[in-house]
Amino acid sequence: MKKNLFAAAAVVAFLGSAVAANAQTIGHIGANYGRTDIDAAGLDADLDSWQVEGAVRFDAGSLGAQIDGAISDAEDSQTTFGVTGHLNTKAGSGLVGGFAGVETSDDVTFWGLGVEGQVALAPATTLYGQAGYGTSDDLGDADFWAVRGEVRHFVSDNFRLQGSLGYNRIDVRGGDADAWNAGVEAEYQFADTPFSVVAGYDHFDVNDFDVNADTFRIGVRYTFGGTLKDRNDSGASLGSVTKLFGAGLTR
């Protein structure tokens, strides 16, 4: 596990240093630890997870683009790799666009695509939303439909508070299920440095299967190209396929 995380950190750090040389880019590199408490039909379990993740926003002709990626490891499970690409255009005080991505491990490969947009509700408050479709041949040809929204408020340019709400519809052979998730997150960047701390909580619930989970997460980030608010306003904080369909269990 540690070998995989060190390799991931090296790749993400190289990406960040390479793109940061371009004045048009902005983004972040980060690492986090998560603790998930799972209750499935009355049976309790705990899961520790570690993740290295990053995102970069850059110009692609007249369009804006973002690439984000994450490598996640959890105890007694396989390493998971995820990458999502975004293209968008400015629309008033926000943007609209689309995304496509993949998340894969040794046993399961999951594909997803969809649409997204964000708008400034006020100078310090942003509404972001995404909706998409996902599928995996390795999960019995399951079909996933999901929608998710975030409200981000900036107490200052380097202090972000966020709330999120998401819904997943899962169609499999012989049945279907509805899943909900809600979360909160805060990120604070230290004065005169590019480093920030981030902490969050997510709740996930599948009533059809009597499954729910609570995830607590804490991490650190290095932001390049601007402040936390600059990162948000430029379109460098768009949600990944993993975040949309992961229902708060992963970032």
VOBAVEX-986887 format. One record per atom (N, C-alpha, C): x, y negated, z negated. Coordinates in steps of 0.02 Angstrom, whole numbers, padded with zeros to 5 digits, always signed. Each point is the difference from the previous one (the first is absolute). Example, Ala and Ser with C-alpha at 12.3 -4.5 7.8 and 13.67 -1.06 7.14 Angstrom:
+00660+00284-00390
-00045-00059+00000
+00045-00060+00000
-00018-00053+00036
+00042-00059-00003
-00039-00055-00037
REM end
This chain:
+00041+00060+00000
-00041-00060+00000
+00043-00063+00000
+00051-00002-00045
+00042-00059-00004
+00037-00011+00065
+00023+00054+00032
+00034-00007+00064
-00046-00032+00052
-00063+00021+00002
-00048-00030+00047
-00011-00073-00014
-00005-00019-00064
-00013-00070-00017
+00060-00043+00017
+00061+00024-00013
+00059-00039+00017
+00005-00009+00076
-00016+00052+00038
+00000-00006+00073
-00051-00051+00023
-00059+00002-00030
-00053-00047+00017
+00022-00071-00014
+00030-00011-00058
+00023-00067-00019
+00051-00026+00050
+00044+00043+00023
+00051-00021+00048
-00032-00021+00066
-00049+00039+00023
-00033-00016+00064
-00038-00065-00005
-00039-00008-00054
-00040-00061-00008
+00044-00061-00008
+00055+00007-00038
+00046-00056-00009
+00032-00020+00065
+00017+00049+00042
+00030-00016+00065
-00050-00037+00044
-00063+00023+00000
-00052-00034+00039
-00008-00072-00023
-00002-00009-00066
-00010-00068-00027
+00057-00046+00018
+00063+00024-00005
+00057-00043+00015
+00004-00015+00074
-00021+00048+00042
+00004-00011+00072
-00050-00052+00023
-00062+00005-00025
-00051-00047+00024
+00004-00067-00034
+00029-00002-00060
+00002-00063-00037
+00044-00051+00035
+00043+00023+00045
+00043-00046+00037
-00041-00042+00049
-00060+00022+00018
-00043-00037+00045
-00044-00047-00042
+00002-00065+00017
-00036-00049-00040
-00076+00009+00003
-00024+00039+00048
-00072+00010+00008
-00027+00055-00046
+00044+00033-00036
-00022+00058-00039
-00010-00017-00074
-00045+00037-00031
-00011-00005-00071
-00027+00067-00023
+00017+00020-00061
-00023+00064-00024
+00029+00017-00068
+00000+00064-00016
+00025+00021-00065
+00025+00072+00002
+00040+00017-00050
+00023+00068-00013
-00013+00014-00074
-00026+00059-00016
-00017+00012-00070
+00005+00073-00020
-00003+00011-00065
-00002+00068-00029
-00047-00002-00059
-00037+00055-00010
-00047+00001-00056
-00008+00070-00029
-00025+00002-00061
-00015+00063-00035
-00074-00001-00017
-00033+00057+00009
-00071+00005-00015
-00016+00060-00045
-00050-00009-00041
-00024+00053-00044
-00075+00009+00012
-00021+00059+00022
-00070+00013+00016
-00029+00051-00047
-00057-00017-00030
-00038+00045-00043
-00060+00025+00040
-00004+00065+00012
-00052+00029+00042
-00048+00042-00042
-00065-00010+00012
-00052+00040-00032
-00041+00033+00055
+00006+00066+00007
-00035+00037+00052
-00045+00052-00033
-00065-00013+00001
-00049+00047-00029
+00017+00019-00071
+00022-00050-00039
+00015+00012-00070
+00070+00021-00015
+00041+00013+00052
+00069+00020-00009
+00045-00062+00009
+00045-00011-00048
+00043-00059+00002
+00070+00018+00023
+00032-00047+00037
+00069+00009+00022
+00032-00068+00007
+00066-00003-00009
+00039-00061+00008
+00051+00010+00055
+00013-00054+00037
+00047+00003+00057
+00044-00062-00001
+00066+00011+00003
+00048-00055+00006
+00021-00005+00073
+00006-00062+00025
+00020-00010+00070
+00049-00058+00006
+00041+00003+00051
+00049-00052+00014
-00006-00019+00074
+00012-00063+00015
-00008-00023+00069
+00049-00055+00017
+00027+00003+00061
+00038-00055+00030
-00041-00025+00059
-00012-00065+00003
-00044-00026+00053
+00025-00069+00023
-00024-00020+00059
+00019-00065+00026
-00044-00020+00059
+00002-00063+00017
-00039-00026+00057
+00036-00061+00028
-00007-00010+00065
+00029-00058+00032
-00049-00027+00052
-00007-00065+00002
-00042-00034+00049
+00045-00039+00048
-00016+00004+00066
+00040-00035+00050
-00044-00018+00059
+00025-00044+00043
-00037-00020+00060
+00010+00052+00055
-00054+00015+00036
+00002+00045+00058
-00032-00037+00058
+00038-00043+00032
-00028-00044+00051
-00046-00050-00033
-00062-00003+00024
-00049-00046-00028
-00037+00030-00060
+00015+00063-00016
-00034+00034-00054
+00044+00005-00062
-00031+00013-00056
+00036+00016-00061
+00002+00075-00008
+00054+00025-00029
+00007+00072-00009
+00027+00015-00070
-00020+00056-00027
+00027+00024-00063
+00014+00075+00005
+00055+00021-00027
+00015+00071-00008
+00012+00013-00074
-00035+00048-00028
+00011+00017-00070
+00011+00075-00006
+00038+00019-00050
+00015+00071-00010
+00009+00016-00073
-00009+00063-00017
+00008+00023-00069
+00021+00073+00000
+00042+00016-00049
+00019+00069-00013
-00017+00014-00073
-00041+00051-00011
-00026+00014-00067
+00019+00070-00022
+00015+00007-00063
+00017+00065-00030
-00040+00007-00065
-00027+00059-00011
-00035+00014-00063
+00024+00066-00027
-00004+00008-00066
+00024+00062-00030
-00038+00060+00028
+00038+00053+00015
-00029+00063+00024
-00038-00008+00065
+00019-00049+00042
-00033-00008+00064
+00051-00022+00052
-00021+00000+00063
+00045-00017+00055
+00009-00075+00007
+00055-00019+00033
+00011-00070+00016
-00046-00020+00058
-00031-00058-00006
-00047-00025+00050
+00029-00063+00032
-00003-00003+00067
+00024-00057+00038
-00060-00034+00034
-00002-00066-00002
-00055-00036+00033
+00025-00062+00035
-00028-00015+00059
+00017-00061+00036
-00062-00025+00035
-00010-00066+00000
-00057-00032+00033
+00024-00060+00039
-00026-00008+00061
+00014-00058+00041
-00062-00043+00009
+00009-00066-00001
-00056-00048+00005
+00014-00050+00055
-00052-00020+00037
+00002-00056+00047
-00060-00044-00014
+00011-00066+00001
-00055-00046-00016
+00011-00067+00033
-00053-00040-00002
+00003-00068+00026
-00031-00047-00051
+00022-00062+00000
-00027-00049-00046
-00073-00016+00018
-00040-00010-00052
-00070-00017+00009
-00019-00050-00054
+00000-00063+00017
-00014-00051-00050
+00050+00000-00056
-00024+00008-00061
+00045+00001-00058
+00024+00071-00017
-00012+00048+00045
+00020+00068-00013
+00025+00036+00061
-00014+00064+00004
+00021+00040+00057
-00048+00059+00009
+00000+00028+00061
-00038+00061+00015
+00045+00045+00042
-00007+00065-00008
+00042+00045+00039
-00017+00073-00013
+00046+00043+00018
-00009+00071-00008
+00063+00034-00025
-00006+00062-00020
+00057+00037-00026
-00006+00074+00017
+00056+00035-00001
+00001+00072+00009
+00060+00027-00039
-00008+00060-00028
+00055+00026-00040
-00007+00074-00012
+00051+00028-00033
+00003+00071-00014
+00030+00010-00070
-00023+00051-00034
+00030+00022-00063
+00012+00075+00006
+00060+00023-00017
+00016+00070+00012
+00043+00029-00056
-00010+00064-00012
+00043+00040-00043
+00013+00066+00037
+00031+00049-00032
+00014+00063+00033
-00064+00036+00021
-00053-00008-00039
-00061+00038+00011
-00056-00038+00034
-00003-00066-00009
-00057-00039+00024
+00024-00062+00037
-00030-00012+00059
+00010-00062+00037
-00068-00033+00009
-00004-00063-00020
-00062-00038+00002
+00009-00061+00044
-00047-00011+00047
+00002-00058+00045
-00058-00047-00016
+00012-00065+00007
-00054-00048-00011
+00008-00062+00043
-00055-00032+00015
+00000-00063+00037
-00061-00040-00020
+00002-00066+00014
-00057-00041-00019
+00010-00073+00016
-00044-00041-00029
+00002-00072+00010
+00009-00033-00068
+00023-00062+00001
+00012-00036-00062
-00002-00075+00012
-00006-00037-00054
+00000-00073+00005
+00007-00031-00068
+00022-00062-00001
+00003-00037-00062
-00017-00073+00012
-00026-00033-00052
-00021-00069+00005
+00014-00034-00067
+00017-00064+00004
+00011-00039-00061
-00067-00025-00026
-00020+00023-00059
-00062-00023-00031
+00011-00069-00032
+00061-00013-00021
+00021-00063-00031
+00075-00004+00010
+00031-00058-00012
+00072-00005+00009
+00040+00053-00037
-00025+00023-00058
+00038+00049-00039
-00032+00069-00002
-00052+00011+00041
-00037+00064-00003
-00010+00028+00070
+00015+00064+00009
-00006+00034+00064
-00044+00062-00006
-00043+00010+00050
-00040+00061+00006
+00029+00041+00057
+00017+00063-00014
+00026+00046+00051
-00044+00062+00003
-00012+00025+00061
-00040+00060+00008
+00025+00044+00056
-00010+00064-00006
+00018+00048+00053
-00051+00056+00001
-00011+00028+00059
-00045+00057+00009
+00030+00045+00052
-00008+00066-00010
+00033+00045+00048
-00026+00071-00002
+00028+00039+00047
-00015+00071+00008
+00064+00039-00005
-00002+00057-00035
+00058+00043-00005
-00018+00073+00009
+00049+00040+00019
-00012+00071+00011
+00064+00040-00011
-00010+00065-00014
+00057+00045-00008
-00020+00070+00020
+00036+00030+00047
-00012+00069+00019
+00018+00048-00057
+00045-00023-00044
+00024+00042-00055
-00048+00003-00059
-00053-00041+00002
-00050-00001-00053
-00067+00025+00026
+00002+00050+00043
-00062+00028+00027
-00036-00047+00046
+00038-00039+00040
-00030-00049+00046
-00045-00049-00036
+00019-00020-00060
-00040-00047-00039
+00002-00069+00032
-00057-00035-00004
-00005-00068+00024
-00010-00047-00059
+00036-00055+00001
-00002-00049-00055
-00022-00068+00028
-00047-00032-00033
-00021-00068+00016
+00010-00042-00062
+00032-00057+00006
+00016-00038-00060
-00005-00075+00013
-00017-00036-00053
+00000-00073+00001
+00029-00024-00066
+00037-00054+00001
+00034-00023-00060
+00008-00075+00003
-00006-00033-00058
+00010-00073-00003
+00043-00020-00058
+00034-00056+00007
+00042-00029-00053
-00015-00074-00006
-00002-00025-00061
-00001-00072-00013
+00064-00016-00037
+00040-00044+00030
+00064-00019-00029
-00002-00074-00021
+00016-00012-00062
+00003-00069-00025
+00070-00016-00024
+00025-00058+00019
+00067-00021-00018
-00003-00053-00054
+00020+00019-00060
+00005-00047-00055
+00053-00052+00016
+00053+00023+00032
+00053-00043+00028
+00025+00035+00063
+00046-00031+00036
+00025+00030+00061
+00034+00068-00012
+00022+00012-00062
+00034+00062-00016
-00033+00040-00056
-00065-00009-00008
-00038+00039-00049
-00067+00018+00030
-00009+00065+00016
-00059+00024+00035
-00042+00045-00045
-00066-00012+00000
-00048+00045-00032
-00046+00028+00054
-00017+00064-00005
-00038+00032+00054
-00050+00050-00026
-00058+00003+00032
-00050+00051-00013
-00018+00034+00065
-00014+00065-00002
-00016+00037+00061
-00058+00048-00012
-00035+00016+00054
-00056+00047-00002
-00002+00038+00066
-00007+00066-00003
+00000+00040+00061
-00050+00057-00002
-00019+00023+00060
-00047+00056+00008
+00025+00046+00054
-00002+00066-00013
+00019+00051+00049
-00057+00049+00010
-00012+00018+00063
-00048+00052+00018
+00040+00057+00031
-00005+00060-00030
+00039+00056+00023
-00047+00053+00027
+00008+00018+00065
-00041+00050+00032
+00043+00062+00015
-00019+00056-00028
+00036+00063+00010
-00050+00054+00020
+00027+00056+00024
-00044+00055+00018
-00040+00023-00061
-00065+00000+00006
-00041+00023-00054
-00021-00052-00050
+00019-00063+00011
-00022-00050-00048
+00035-00067+00008
-00015-00045-00045
+00031-00066+00001
+00003-00026-00071
+00036-00056-00008
+00008-00029-00067
+00010-00075+00006
-00021-00036-00051
+00010-00072-00005
+00048-00015-00057
+00049-00043+00014
+00050-00018-00051
+00005-00075-00006
+00008-00024-00061
+00007-00071-00014
+00065-00013-00038
+00028-00058+00010
+00057-00019-00041
+00000-00075-00011
+00025-00020-00058
+00006-00070-00018
+00066-00010-00036
+00030-00059+00009
+00065-00012-00031
+00014-00073-00013
+00049-00011-00042
+00026-00067-00014
+00076+00003+00004
+00030-00057+00017
+00073-00002+00006
+00024-00071-00013
+00060-00005-00027
+00032-00065-00012
+00073+00005+00021
+00025-00054+00030
+00070-00003+00020
+00028-00069-00018
+00058+00000-00032
+00033-00062-00020
+00072+00000+00024
+00018-00052+00037
+00069-00008+00024
+00037-00050-00044
+00059+00020-00024
+00038-00042-00045
+00026-00062+00035
+00002-00055-00036
+00021-00064+00028
+00070+00003+00030
+00007-00029+00060
+00064-00006+00034
+00032+00067+00016
-00040+00053+00004
+00026+00066+00020
-00050+00030+00049
+00021+00051+00040
-00046+00035+00044
-00032+00061-00032
+00012+00010-00065
-00022+00061-00034
-00066-00011-00038
-00043+00050+00003
-00064-00004-00034
-00016+00066-00035
-00045-00003-00048
-00027+00060-00032
-00073+00005+00019
-00024+00062+00010
-00069+00011+00020
-00029+00056-00043
-00061-00009-00021
-00034+00051-00040
-00073+00005+00022
-00027+00061-00002
-00069+00008+00022
-00034+00060-00030
-00066+00001+00007
-00042+00055-00023
-00053+00014+00053
-00012+00065+00014
-00052+00020+00048
-00041+00056-00030
-00066-00003+00013
-00046+00054-00020
-00030+00030+00063
-00001+00067+00004
-00025+00037+00058
-00053+00049-00024
-00056+00005+00039
-00056+00041-00022
-00033+00034+00059
-00008+00067-00004
-00038+00039+00049
-00056+00035-00038
-00059-00030+00000
-00056+00028-00038
-00021+00069+00024
+00005+00011+00066
-00023+00064+00029
+00039+00059-00028
+00064-00010-00017
+00042+00054-00024
+00018-00008-00074
-00030-00049-00034
+00015-00012-00071
+00075-00009-00011
+00030-00044+00040
+00071-00014-00004
+00010-00075-00009
+00041-00019-00048
+00019-00070-00006
+00072-00004-00024
+00032-00057+00014
+00071-00008-00017
+00014-00073-00016
+00046-00010-00046
+00022-00067-00019
+00076-00003+00009
+00023-00050+00039
+00071-00007+00015
+00026-00066-00026
+00053+00003-00039
+00035-00060-00024
+00068-00002+00036
+00018-00060+00024
+00061-00005+00040
+00039-00062-00019
+00067+00006-00001
+00044-00058-00012
+00060+00006+00046
+00024-00058+00025
+00055+00002+00046
+00036-00067+00006
+00050-00001+00044
+00038-00060+00014
+00001-00010+00076
+00007-00063+00021
+00003-00016+00071
+00052-00054+00014
+00026+00003+00061
+00044-00052+00026
-00035-00030+00060
-00016-00065-00003
-00035-00033+00055
+00049-00043+00039
-00002+00006+00066
+00043-00041+00043
-00043-00042+00047
+00023-00061+00013
-00033-00043+00049
-00049-00050-00030
-00010-00001-00066
-00046-00048-00029
-00025+00022-00068
-00050-00036-00024
-00031+00014-00065
-00052+00056+00007
-00028+00021-00056
-00054+00049+00003
-00060-00027+00039
-00015-00064-00007
-00056-00029+00037
+00017-00006+00074
+00062-00016+00016
+00021-00001+00070
-00009+00070+00031
+00018+00050-00037
-00007+00069+00023
-00073+00015+00015
-00044-00022-00043
-00072+00010+00010
-00026-00039+00060
+00015-00064+00002
-00028-00044+00051
+00024+00018+00071
+00060+00027+00005
+00029+00016+00066
-00028+00064+00029
-00033+00041-00041
-00024+00065+00023
+00049+00055-00012
+00039-00005-00055
+00050+00051-00017
-00023+00043-00058
-00064-00003-00018
-00026+00039-00056
-00061+00041+00021
+00001+00025+00062
-00056+00039+00026
+00003+00072-00027
-00059+00031-00006
-00004+00066-00030
+00019+00056+00048
+00032+00052-00027
+00022+00057+00040
-00056+00052+00007
+00012+00049+00044
-00045+00057+00005
-00003+00037-00066
+00057+00007-00033
+00003+00033-00065
-00042-00036-00051
+00003-00066-00001
-00038-00038-00049
-00075+00004+00014
-00020+00000+00063
-00071+00002+00017
-00030+00068-00017
+00033+00054+00020
-00029+00067-00009
+00024+00034-00064
+00051-00028-00033
+00025+00030-00061
-00042-00013-00060
-00050-00045+00006
-00048-00012-00053
+00032-00021-00066
+00056-00037+00005
+00032-00025-00060
+00048+00048-00033
+00003+00063+00024
+00046+00048-00029
+00071-00014+00021
+00010-00031+00059
+00066-00020+00023
-00004-00071+00026
+00057-00033+00006
+00003-00069+00024
+00024-00001+00072
REM end
